[in-house]
Each structure stands twice: as structure tokens, then as C-alpha cells.
Amino acid sequence: MATGSGPPMTVYILLVGIAAAAVVYVFRLAFPPAPALARQVHAWGRDRAEATRRAARAGEGTRGQRWVALGVQAVERRRPDLVRSFNQDLEVTGQSREAWLTRTVAVTLTALMLPLAFLPLLVAYDSAAIPAGTALAFALALACMTVVVSLRELNGRATARREEFRRGLSLFLDLVVMSMEAGRGHAEALPTVAGVGDGWVFRELRSAVASARTHGITPWSALGRVGERMGIVELLDLQASVELAQEEGGRIRDSLVSRASSMRAVRAVDLQARAATRTEAMRNTLVLMALLTAAYVITARLLYLVNA
């Protein structure tokens, strides 16, 4: 190597500075600062109807997010089923599509550029001949892995949120049935029960029931829209069963009792399955600990016999 070490060190400092700035930028995108409490309270109290939400999101976002939105619209025209499932995952997790895509693109570009940025350092300080094609293939593989991990993480969060929504909906229907048995009609029981609970599930239900009046639709149709927007099949089934009971002259109370009973049974089975899974995990952990302890004791005994 050459005796002059000035230029390589300068390149090293510049690359480290660029990499640090990229890491800080990606961290800020992935973990934005928490909004103020006043903004959260205002967001909880405002109407979250679908048309209003879509119109508000269309006008928000940075220039990069608007560019990403144009690209998503082009994909949406070709693969509407895939984009619909993706939008449902974003809706149920409470994320903006443009913000999520912008953050994912930034993380992917960072994963793509970091290996290529450190390639001159390896060549300058290690004198190892690394082919440019190998470095590019590694960078592309890392970028693809970043996209896959982001999609899997979004799908996992959406699945967990849907499970939480199902449990909240089951409790909501139980309370509605109890309120109707106390003498209230379903038109009075729905907003009353929706205002009792707390948490994001009851906030979504409360917003849907409240927006039904302003849009001139039934509460069941409003709940069905929430199910369509978030990909929650139970809300669509609830809407279909109640509307079928109305068309055939049946009692809405009987339909709600049946739906609440079935969801309660599903919730009990789910709790039992999760309890069995955790019990099995604890049993496997104890067996692993016992095996490690036995291996430690046997290894120590063998070492003692060998040294003796």
C-alpha cells in the first residue's frame, strides 16, 4: 500500500459520517416522536369516517410521500386485490400508506447503499479483491430482505390487531345483548355500549355508530364498512346476519344473541389454545434447563476424571 494515508482516512471519515446520518434519518422515520397529548385527544374526538379520512390523507404528506402515492396508485390499477389487502393491514394498524411506504423505501435504500459505501474501505485497508458484482449482489439481497421483513412485520401487527378487535367485538356484543335484555332497543343500546368501553376497538365502534346518523345509514352498515376497511370478517358477518333478520322479519335480538354466543365460544377456545401453547412452552423450557444442567454436571465430572 502507499505510504500516504491522508486520502483513505478522509474517505473513511466521510463514509462514516454519511452512514451515521443515514442511520439517524432511518431511525427517525421508523420511530417518529410521540405526538402531544392535546393532539391525541383531538384525534380521538374527531369523526373518523372513511370519506373524511381519505380526503384528509390525500392532502397530507411530504413531497416524497406524494410521489410514493402516485406509484402506489399505478400498482393499484394493475393488482387491486393485493393492494386492497395491503391497505387493510395499514388501516387496522393505524398507519398511513404513504408514510409507511416512504419509511420502507428509505430503509431499503439505506440497506442497499451501506454495503456499497463500505466497499472502498475494505479494498483500501484490507487489500482484499472483492468483486463489484459480489458486493452488488449482497446489497440487493440485503435490500430485498429488508422489504420482506417490513411486509412480514406489518402483516404480523395487523394479525395481532385483528385478534384484539375480535375480542373487543365479542365483549361489545355481549354488552349490547345485556343492554337489550334490560329493555333497550338496539338503536339505543349500540351507542350506549359503545360509549362505555375504552381502547382503540371501542373508539372505532363508537366512531362507526356515531357516523351512521350523519351518513344516513344503519349502524350495522357502518360497522360493515369498518370491517371492509380493516379486513375484519366478523363485522361483515354481523352486518349480513342482522340485515337478513330484518328482511325476513326476524328479531334482531335473537340474531345478536346467536352471534354473541358464537363469538364467546370462539374466544373461549382461543384462550384455551393460547393457555395450552404457553403451558407447552413452559414445559419445553423446563426440559431444556434440565438437559443443560445435566450436560453441565456430566461435563464437569468428565473433566475432573480426566485431570485426576
C-alpha positions as YAML, in Angstrom:
chain: A
units: angstrom
residues:
- id: 1
  name: MET
  ca: [0.00, 0.00, 0.00]
- id: 2
  name: ALA
  ca: [1.05, 3.64, -0.44]
- id: 3
  name: THR
  ca: [2.71, 5.44, 2.43]
- id: 4
  name: GLY
  ca: [0.39, 8.41, 2.26]
- id: 5
  name: SER
  ca: [-2.59, 7.68, 4.46]
- id: 6
  name: GLY
  ca: [-4.37, 11.04, 4.11]
- id: 7
  name: PRO
  ca: [-6.87, 10.35, 1.30]
- id: 8
  name: PRO
  ca: [-8.06, 6.94, 2.59]
- id: 9
  name: MET
  ca: [-8.63, 8.37, 6.07]
- id: 10
  name: THR
  ca: [-10.58, 11.29, 4.61]
- id: 11
  name: VAL
  ca: [-12.72, 8.90, 2.62]
- id: 12
  name: TYR
  ca: [-13.25, 6.79, 5.74]
- id: 13
  name: ILE
  ca: [-14.40, 9.82, 7.77]
- id: 14
  name: LEU
  ca: [-16.79, 10.95, 5.03]
- id: 15
  name: LEU
  ca: [-18.31, 7.49, 4.63]
- id: 16
  name: VAL
  ca: [-18.74, 7.06, 8.38]
- id: 17
  name: GLY
  ca: [-20.43, 10.46, 8.59]
- id: 18
  name: ILE
  ca: [-22.79, 9.62, 5.73]
- id: 19
  name: ALA
  ca: [-23.61, 6.24, 7.25]
- id: 20
  name: ALA
  ca: [-24.29, 7.81, 10.67]
- id: 21
  name: ALA
  ca: [-26.57, 10.44, 9.11]
- id: 22
  name: ALA
  ca: [-28.43, 7.73, 7.19]
- id: 23
  name: VAL
  ca: [-28.88, 5.64, 10.35]
- id: 24
  name: VAL
  ca: [-30.21, 8.64, 12.28]
- id: 25
  name: TYR
  ca: [-32.60, 9.51, 9.45]
- id: 26
  name: VAL
  ca: [-33.90, 5.95, 9.20]
- id: 27
  name: PHE
  ca: [-34.33, 5.79, 12.98]
- id: 28
  name: ARG
  ca: [-36.39, 8.99, 12.93]
- id: 29
  name: LEU
  ca: [-38.55, 7.56, 10.14]
- id: 30
  name: ALA
  ca: [-39.02, 4.22, 11.86]
- id: 31
  name: PHE
  ca: [-39.65, 5.70, 15.32]
- id: 32
  name: PRO
  ca: [-41.20, 9.15, 14.97]
- id: 33
  name: PRO
  ca: [-41.59, 11.26, 18.12]
- id: 34
  name: ALA
  ca: [-44.81, 10.77, 20.04]
- id: 35
  name: PRO
  ca: [-47.43, 13.45, 19.35]
- id: 36
  name: ALA
  ca: [-48.54, 15.83, 22.04]
- id: 37
  name: LEU
  ca: [-51.35, 14.81, 24.36]
- id: 38
  name: ALA
  ca: [-53.61, 17.57, 23.05]
- id: 39
  name: ARG
  ca: [-53.22, 16.25, 19.51]
- id: 40
  name: GLN
  ca: [-54.04, 12.72, 20.66]
- id: 41
  name: VAL
  ca: [-57.20, 13.88, 22.44]
- id: 42
  name: HIS
  ca: [-58.24, 15.87, 19.39]
- id: 43
  name: ALA
  ca: [-57.62, 12.86, 17.14]
- id: 44
  name: TRP
  ca: [-59.73, 10.61, 19.39]
- id: 45
  name: GLY
  ca: [-62.64, 13.04, 19.40]
- id: 46
  name: ARG
  ca: [-62.92, 13.82, 15.72]
- id: 47
  name: ASP
  ca: [-65.05, 11.97, 13.23]
- id: 48
  name: ARG
  ca: [-63.08, 9.20, 11.56]
- id: 49
  name: ALA
  ca: [-65.47, 8.41, 8.76]
- id: 50
  name: GLU
  ca: [-63.95, 6.77, 5.71]
- id: 51
  name: ALA
  ca: [-64.56, 9.58, 3.23]
- id: 52
  name: THR
  ca: [-63.25, 12.24, 5.59]
- id: 53
  name: ARG
  ca: [-60.17, 10.18, 6.44]
- id: 54
  name: ARG
  ca: [-59.36, 9.55, 2.78]
- id: 55
  name: ALA
  ca: [-59.74, 13.23, 1.91]
- id: 56
  name: ALA
  ca: [-57.53, 14.32, 4.82]
- id: 57
  name: ARG
  ca: [-54.79, 11.84, 3.99]
- id: 58
  name: ALA
  ca: [-54.85, 12.82, 0.33]
- id: 59
  name: GLY
  ca: [-53.83, 16.37, 1.26]
- id: 60
  name: GLU
  ca: [-51.19, 15.42, 3.85]
- id: 61
  name: GLY
  ca: [-47.66, 14.15, 3.50]
- id: 62
  name: THR
  ca: [-44.38, 15.41, 2.16]
- id: 63
  name: ARG
  ca: [-43.43, 15.62, -1.49]
- id: 64
  name: GLY
  ca: [-41.71, 12.23, -1.28]
- id: 65
  name: GLN
  ca: [-44.84, 10.68, 0.18]
- id: 66
  name: ARG
  ca: [-46.94, 12.12, -2.66]
- id: 67
  name: TRP
  ca: [-44.54, 10.62, -5.20]
- id: 68
  name: VAL
  ca: [-44.84, 7.27, -3.48]
- id: 69
  name: ALA
  ca: [-48.64, 7.63, -3.52]
- id: 70
  name: LEU
  ca: [-48.59, 8.12, -7.30]
- id: 71
  name: GLY
  ca: [-46.58, 4.93, -7.70]
- id: 72
  name: VAL
  ca: [-48.98, 3.02, -5.44]
- id: 73
  name: GLN
  ca: [-51.94, 4.22, -7.49]
- id: 74
  name: ALA
  ca: [-50.30, 2.82, -10.62]
- id: 75
  name: VAL
  ca: [-49.84, -0.57, -8.91]
- id: 76
  name: GLU
  ca: [-53.37, -0.43, -7.55]
- id: 77
  name: ARG
  ca: [-54.80, -0.27, -11.05]
- id: 78
  name: ARG
  ca: [-52.97, -3.49, -12.00]
- id: 79
  name: ARG
  ca: [-53.24, -5.53, -8.78]
- id: 80
  name: PRO
  ca: [-56.29, -4.27, -6.86]
- id: 81
  name: ASP
  ca: [-56.62, -7.43, -4.71]
- id: 82
  name: LEU
  ca: [-53.04, -7.24, -3.45]
- id: 83
  name: VAL
  ca: [-53.26, -3.51, -2.78]
- id: 84
  name: ARG
  ca: [-56.62, -3.93, -1.00]
- id: 85
  name: SER
  ca: [-55.12, -6.47, 1.43]
- id: 86
  name: PHE
  ca: [-52.14, -4.18, 1.97]
- id: 87
  name: ASN
  ca: [-54.43, -1.20, 2.65]
- id: 88
  name: GLN
  ca: [-56.46, -3.25, 5.13]
- id: 89
  name: ASP
  ca: [-53.32, -4.13, 7.06]
- id: 90
  name: LEU
  ca: [-52.37, -0.47, 7.19]
- id: 91
  name: GLU
  ca: [-55.85, 0.59, 8.27]
- id: 92
  name: VAL
  ca: [-56.09, -1.90, 11.11]
- id: 93
  name: THR
  ca: [-52.63, -0.88, 12.38]
- id: 94
  name: GLY
  ca: [-53.50, 2.82, 12.13]
- id: 95
  name: GLN
  ca: [-50.71, 3.75, 9.70]
- id: 96
  name: SER
  ca: [-50.73, 5.97, 6.65]
- id: 97
  name: ARG
  ca: [-49.94, 4.19, 3.41]
- id: 98
  name: GLU
  ca: [-47.69, 6.93, 2.08]
- id: 99
  name: ALA
  ca: [-45.78, 7.27, 5.35]
- id: 100
  name: TRP
  ca: [-45.22, 3.51, 5.64]
- id: 101
  name: LEU
  ca: [-44.05, 3.20, 2.05]
- id: 102
  name: THR
  ca: [-41.75, 6.21, 2.36]
- id: 103
  name: ARG
  ca: [-40.20, 4.78, 5.53]
- id: 104
  name: THR
  ca: [-39.76, 1.35, 3.93]
- id: 105
  name: VAL
  ca: [-38.18, 2.84, 0.80]
- id: 106
  name: ALA
  ca: [-35.77, 4.86, 2.93]
- id: 107
  name: VAL
  ca: [-34.75, 1.81, 4.97]
- id: 108
  name: THR
  ca: [-34.37, -0.28, 1.82]
- id: 109
  name: LEU
  ca: [-32.19, 2.31, 0.09]
- id: 110
  name: THR
  ca: [-30.05, 2.56, 3.20]
- id: 111
  name: ALA
  ca: [-29.62, -1.23, 3.28]
- id: 112
  name: LEU
  ca: [-28.75, -1.09, -0.42]
- id: 113
  name: MET
  ca: [-26.17, 1.68, -0.15]
- id: 114
  name: LEU
  ca: [-24.36, 0.77, 3.07]
- id: 115
  name: PRO
  ca: [-22.52, -2.31, 1.68]
- id: 116
  name: LEU
  ca: [-21.55, -0.37, -1.44]
- id: 117
  name: ALA
  ca: [-20.38, 2.58, 0.66]
- id: 118
  name: PHE
  ca: [-18.03, 0.45, 2.78]
- id: 119
  name: LEU
  ca: [-16.64, -1.44, -0.22]
- id: 120
  name: PRO
  ca: [-13.81, 1.12, -0.85]
- id: 121
  name: LEU
  ca: [-12.78, 0.83, 2.79]
- id: 122
  name: LEU
  ca: [-12.35, -2.92, 2.52]
- id: 123
  name: VAL
  ca: [-10.31, -2.55, -0.64]
- id: 124
  name: ALA
  ca: [-8.14, 0.27, 0.78]
- id: 125
  name: TYR
  ca: [-7.41, -1.16, 4.23]
- id: 126
  name: ASP
  ca: [-7.62, -4.89, 3.71]
- id: 127
  name: SER
  ca: [-6.25, -5.09, 0.17]
- id: 128
  name: ALA
  ca: [-8.83, -7.82, -0.43]
- id: 129
  name: ALA
  ca: [-10.02, -8.04, -4.00]
- id: 130
  name: ILE
  ca: [-13.80, -8.11, -3.60]
- id: 131
  name: PRO
  ca: [-15.60, -8.29, -6.96]
- id: 132
  name: ALA
  ca: [-18.03, -5.46, -7.57]
- id: 133
  name: GLY
  ca: [-20.66, -7.98, -8.69]
- id: 134
  name: THR
  ca: [-20.44, -9.79, -5.36]
- id: 135
  name: ALA
  ca: [-20.87, -6.57, -3.40]
- id: 136
  name: LEU
  ca: [-23.82, -5.54, -5.57]
- id: 137
  name: ALA
  ca: [-25.48, -8.95, -5.16]
- id: 138
  name: PHE
  ca: [-25.04, -8.75, -1.39]
- id: 139
  name: ALA
  ca: [-26.52, -5.24, -1.33]
- id: 140
  name: LEU
  ca: [-29.52, -6.32, -3.43]
- id: 141
  name: ALA
  ca: [-30.09, -9.36, -1.21]
- id: 142
  name: LEU
  ca: [-29.96, -7.16, 1.90]
- id: 143
  name: ALA
  ca: [-32.43, -4.69, 0.35]
- id: 144
  name: CYS
  ca: [-34.85, -7.49, -0.62]
- id: 145
  name: MET
  ca: [-34.58, -8.94, 2.87]
- id: 146
  name: THR
  ca: [-35.43, -5.53, 4.32]
- id: 147
  name: VAL
  ca: [-38.60, -5.33, 2.20]
- id: 148
  name: VAL
  ca: [-39.65, -8.86, 3.17]
- id: 149
  name: VAL
  ca: [-39.06, -8.17, 6.86]
- id: 150
  name: SER
  ca: [-41.07, -4.93, 6.67]
- id: 151
  name: LEU
  ca: [-44.01, -6.70, 5.00]
- id: 152
  name: ARG
  ca: [-43.94, -9.58, 7.48]
- id: 153
  name: GLU
  ca: [-43.79, -7.18, 10.37]
- id: 154
  name: LEU
  ca: [-46.79, -5.25, 9.01]
- id: 155
  name: ASN
  ca: [-48.75, -8.47, 8.48]
- id: 156
  name: GLY
  ca: [-47.89, -9.70, 11.98]
- id: 157
  name: ARG
  ca: [-49.01, -6.46, 13.58]
- id: 158
  name: ALA
  ca: [-52.21, -6.48, 11.52]
- id: 159
  name: THR
  ca: [-52.98, -10.07, 12.57]
- id: 160
  name: ALA
  ca: [-52.46, -9.22, 16.24]
- id: 161
  name: ARG
  ca: [-54.67, -6.13, 15.95]
- id: 162
  name: ARG
  ca: [-57.43, -8.10, 14.25]
- id: 163
  name: GLU
  ca: [-57.34, -10.68, 17.05]
- id: 164
  name: GLU
  ca: [-57.61, -7.86, 19.56]
- id: 165
  name: PHE
  ca: [-60.52, -6.36, 17.62]
- id: 166
  name: ARG
  ca: [-62.34, -9.73, 17.61]
- id: 167
  name: ARG
  ca: [-62.03, -9.98, 21.38]
- id: 168
  name: GLY
  ca: [-63.28, -6.42, 21.79]
- id: 169
  name: LEU
  ca: [-66.17, -7.04, 19.37]
- id: 170
  name: SER
  ca: [-67.18, -10.14, 21.33]
- id: 171
  name: LEU
  ca: [-67.31, -8.13, 24.54]
- id: 172
  name: PHE
  ca: [-69.19, -5.37, 22.73]
- id: 173
  name: LEU
  ca: [-71.89, -7.77, 21.52]
- id: 174
  name: ASP
  ca: [-72.23, -9.30, 24.99]
- id: 175
  name: LEU
  ca: [-72.82, -5.86, 26.45]
- id: 176
  name: VAL
  ca: [-75.29, -4.97, 23.68]
- id: 177
  name: VAL
  ca: [-77.30, -8.14, 24.36]
- id: 178
  name: MET
  ca: [-77.30, -7.42, 28.10]
- id: 179
  name: SER
  ca: [-78.48, -3.87, 27.42]
- id: 180
  name: MET
  ca: [-81.28, -5.12, 25.16]
- id: 181
  name: GLU
  ca: [-82.34, -7.64, 27.78]
- id: 182
  name: ALA
  ca: [-82.62, -4.73, 30.20]
- id: 183
  name: GLY
  ca: [-85.28, -3.16, 27.97]
- id: 184
  name: ARG
  ca: [-83.40, -1.01, 25.47]
- id: 185
  name: GLY
  ca: [-83.79, -1.30, 21.72]
- id: 186
  name: HIS
  ca: [-80.80, -1.96, 19.54]
- id: 187
  name: ALA
  ca: [-80.81, 1.64, 18.25]
- id: 188
  name: GLU
  ca: [-80.33, 2.86, 21.83]
- id: 189
  name: ALA
  ca: [-78.13, 0.02, 23.07]
- id: 190
  name: LEU
  ca: [-75.44, 0.40, 20.39]
- id: 191
  name: PRO
  ca: [-74.33, 4.00, 21.13]
- id: 192
  name: THR
  ca: [-74.75, 3.46, 24.88]
- id: 193
  name: VAL
  ca: [-72.49, 0.41, 24.97]
- id: 194
  name: ALA
  ca: [-70.01, 1.95, 22.50]
- id: 195
  name: GLY
  ca: [-69.56, 4.89, 24.87]
- id: 196
  name: VAL
  ca: [-68.87, 2.65, 27.86]
- id: 197
  name: GLY
  ca: [-65.71, 0.92, 26.71]
- id: 198
  name: ASP
  ca: [-62.23, 2.34, 26.28]
- id: 199
  name: GLY
  ca: [-59.38, 1.45, 23.96]
- id: 200
  name: TRP
  ca: [-58.96, 1.68, 20.21]
- id: 201
  name: VAL
  ca: [-61.51, -1.08, 19.46]
- id: 202
  name: PHE
  ca: [-64.34, 0.70, 21.22]
- id: 203
  name: ARG
  ca: [-63.23, 4.00, 19.72]
- id: 204
  name: GLU
  ca: [-63.59, 2.51, 16.23]
- id: 205
  name: LEU
  ca: [-67.00, 1.05, 17.11]
- id: 206
  name: ARG
  ca: [-68.12, 4.31, 18.70]
- id: 207
  name: SER
  ca: [-66.99, 6.31, 15.67]
- id: 208
  name: ALA
  ca: [-68.79, 3.93, 13.29]
- id: 209
  name: VAL
  ca: [-72.05, 4.06, 15.25]
- id: 210
  name: ALA
  ca: [-71.88, 7.86, 15.52]
- id: 211
  name: SER
  ca: [-71.12, 8.32, 11.82]
- id: 212
  name: ALA
  ca: [-74.12, 6.19, 10.82]
- id: 213
  name: ARG
  ca: [-76.50, 9.03, 11.63]
- id: 214
  name: THR
  ca: [-74.57, 11.66, 9.70]
- id: 215
  name: HIS
  ca: [-74.35, 9.41, 6.62]
- id: 216
  name: GLY
  ca: [-77.96, 8.24, 6.76]
- id: 217
  name: ILE
  ca: [-77.18, 4.53, 7.08]
- id: 218
  name: THR
  ca: [-77.85, 1.89, 9.69]
- id: 219
  name: PRO
  ca: [-75.26, 1.21, 12.43]
- id: 220
  name: TRP
  ca: [-74.82, -2.30, 11.02]
- id: 221
  name: SER
  ca: [-73.89, -0.90, 7.61]
- id: 222
  name: ALA
  ca: [-71.40, 1.43, 9.30]
- id: 223
  name: LEU
  ca: [-69.87, -1.49, 11.17]
- id: 224
  name: GLY
  ca: [-69.73, -3.42, 7.91]
- id: 225
  name: ARG
  ca: [-67.78, -0.58, 6.33]
- id: 226
  name: VAL
  ca: [-65.28, -0.76, 9.17]
- id: 227
  name: GLY
  ca: [-64.96, -4.50, 8.57]
- id: 228
  name: GLU
  ca: [-64.39, -3.94, 4.86]
- id: 229
  name: ARG
  ca: [-61.83, -1.23, 5.50]
- id: 230
  name: MET
  ca: [-59.86, -3.23, 8.08]
- id: 231
  name: GLY
  ca: [-60.39, -6.73, 6.70]
- id: 232
  name: ILE
  ca: [-62.35, -7.96, 9.75]
- id: 233
  name: VAL
  ca: [-64.68, -10.72, 8.55]
- id: 234
  name: GLU
  ca: [-66.68, -10.83, 11.79]
- id: 235
  name: LEU
  ca: [-68.07, -7.34, 11.22]
- id: 236
  name: LEU
  ca: [-69.18, -8.26, 7.70]
- id: 237
  name: ASP
  ca: [-70.85, -11.43, 9.02]
- id: 238
  name: LEU
  ca: [-72.56, -9.38, 11.73]
- id: 239
  name: GLN
  ca: [-73.91, -6.93, 9.16]
- id: 240
  name: ALA
  ca: [-75.14, -9.74, 6.91]
- id: 241
  name: SER
  ca: [-76.88, -11.64, 9.72]
- id: 242
  name: VAL
  ca: [-78.64, -8.57, 11.12]
- id: 243
  name: GLU
  ca: [-79.78, -7.35, 7.69]
- id: 244
  name: LEU
  ca: [-81.03, -10.86, 6.89]
- id: 245
  name: ALA
  ca: [-83.00, -10.90, 10.13]
- id: 246
  name: GLN
  ca: [-84.56, -7.55, 9.21]
- id: 247
  name: GLU
  ca: [-85.51, -8.69, 5.69]
- id: 248
  name: GLU
  ca: [-87.07, -11.94, 6.86]
- id: 249
  name: GLY
  ca: [-88.92, -10.30, 9.71]
- id: 250
  name: GLY
  ca: [-86.86, -11.99, 12.36]
- id: 251
  name: ARG
  ca: [-85.84, -10.49, 15.65]
- id: 252
  name: ILE
  ca: [-82.57, -8.60, 15.71]
- id: 253
  name: ARG
  ca: [-82.13, -9.54, 19.35]
- id: 254
  name: ASP
  ca: [-82.12, -13.26, 18.51]
- id: 255
  name: SER
  ca: [-79.55, -12.70, 15.79]
- id: 256
  name: LEU
  ca: [-77.32, -10.70, 18.14]
- id: 257
  name: VAL
  ca: [-77.65, -13.31, 20.89]
- id: 258
  name: SER
  ca: [-76.63, -16.05, 18.47]
- id: 259
  name: ARG
  ca: [-73.70, -14.02, 17.14]
- id: 260
  name: ALA
  ca: [-72.53, -13.08, 20.65]
- id: 261
  name: SER
  ca: [-72.76, -16.71, 21.80]
- id: 262
  name: SER
  ca: [-70.72, -17.98, 18.84]
- id: 263
  name: MET
  ca: [-68.04, -15.31, 19.29]
- id: 264
  name: ARG
  ca: [-67.93, -16.04, 23.02]
- id: 265
  name: ALA
  ca: [-67.31, -19.72, 22.26]
- id: 266
  name: VAL
  ca: [-64.58, -18.82, 19.78]
- id: 267
  name: ARG
  ca: [-62.99, -16.52, 22.35]
- id: 268
  name: ALA
  ca: [-63.04, -19.31, 24.97]
- id: 269
  name: VAL
  ca: [-61.44, -21.76, 22.53]
- id: 270
  name: ASP
  ca: [-58.80, -19.21, 21.62]
- id: 271
  name: LEU
  ca: [-57.97, -18.59, 25.27]
- id: 272
  name: GLN
  ca: [-57.69, -22.31, 25.92]
- id: 273
  name: ALA
  ca: [-55.44, -22.77, 22.90]
- id: 274
  name: ARG
  ca: [-53.16, -19.92, 23.97]
- id: 275
  name: ALA
  ca: [-53.04, -21.27, 27.54]
- id: 276
  name: ALA
  ca: [-52.11, -24.73, 26.22]
- id: 277
  name: THR
  ca: [-49.42, -23.22, 23.99]
- id: 278
  name: ARG
  ca: [-47.88, -21.29, 26.85]
- id: 279
  name: THR
  ca: [-48.02, -24.35, 29.11]
- id: 280
  name: GLU
  ca: [-46.24, -26.39, 26.47]
- id: 281
  name: ALA
  ca: [-43.64, -23.65, 26.07]
- id: 282
  name: MET
  ca: [-43.02, -23.60, 29.82]
- id: 283
  name: ARG
  ca: [-42.69, -27.40, 29.84]
- id: 284
  name: ASN
  ca: [-40.20, -27.30, 26.97]
- id: 285
  name: THR
  ca: [-38.22, -24.60, 28.77]
- id: 286
  name: LEU
  ca: [-38.02, -26.70, 31.93]
- id: 287
  name: VAL
  ca: [-36.89, -29.75, 29.94]
- id: 288
  name: LEU
  ca: [-34.22, -27.67, 28.19]
- id: 289
  name: MET
  ca: [-32.99, -26.30, 31.52]
- id: 290
  name: ALA
  ca: [-32.82, -29.82, 32.96]
- id: 291
  name: LEU
  ca: [-30.83, -31.06, 29.95]
- id: 292
  name: LEU
  ca: [-28.40, -28.14, 30.16]
- id: 293
  name: THR
  ca: [-27.93, -28.74, 33.89]
- id: 294
  name: ALA
  ca: [-27.28, -32.44, 33.31]
- id: 295
  name: ALA
  ca: [-24.84, -31.66, 30.50]
- id: 296
  name: TYR
  ca: [-23.01, -29.19, 32.74]
- id: 297
  name: VAL
  ca: [-22.73, -31.70, 35.59]
- id: 298
  name: ILE
  ca: [-21.61, -34.52, 33.30]
- id: 299
  name: THR
  ca: [-19.03, -32.31, 31.55]
- id: 300
  name: ALA
  ca: [-17.62, -31.12, 34.85]
- id: 301
  name: ARG
  ca: [-17.42, -34.71, 36.14]
- id: 302
  name: LEU
  ca: [-15.62, -35.89, 33.00]
- id: 303
  name: LEU
  ca: [-13.11, -33.04, 33.18]
- id: 304
  name: TYR
  ca: [-12.44, -33.88, 36.81]
- id: 305
  name: LEU
  ca: [-11.83, -37.55, 35.98]
- id: 306
  name: VAL
  ca: [-9.54, -36.68, 33.06]
- id: 307
  name: ASN
  ca: [-7.44, -34.26, 35.09]
- id: 308
  name: ALA
  ca: [-7.30, -36.65, 38.02]
...
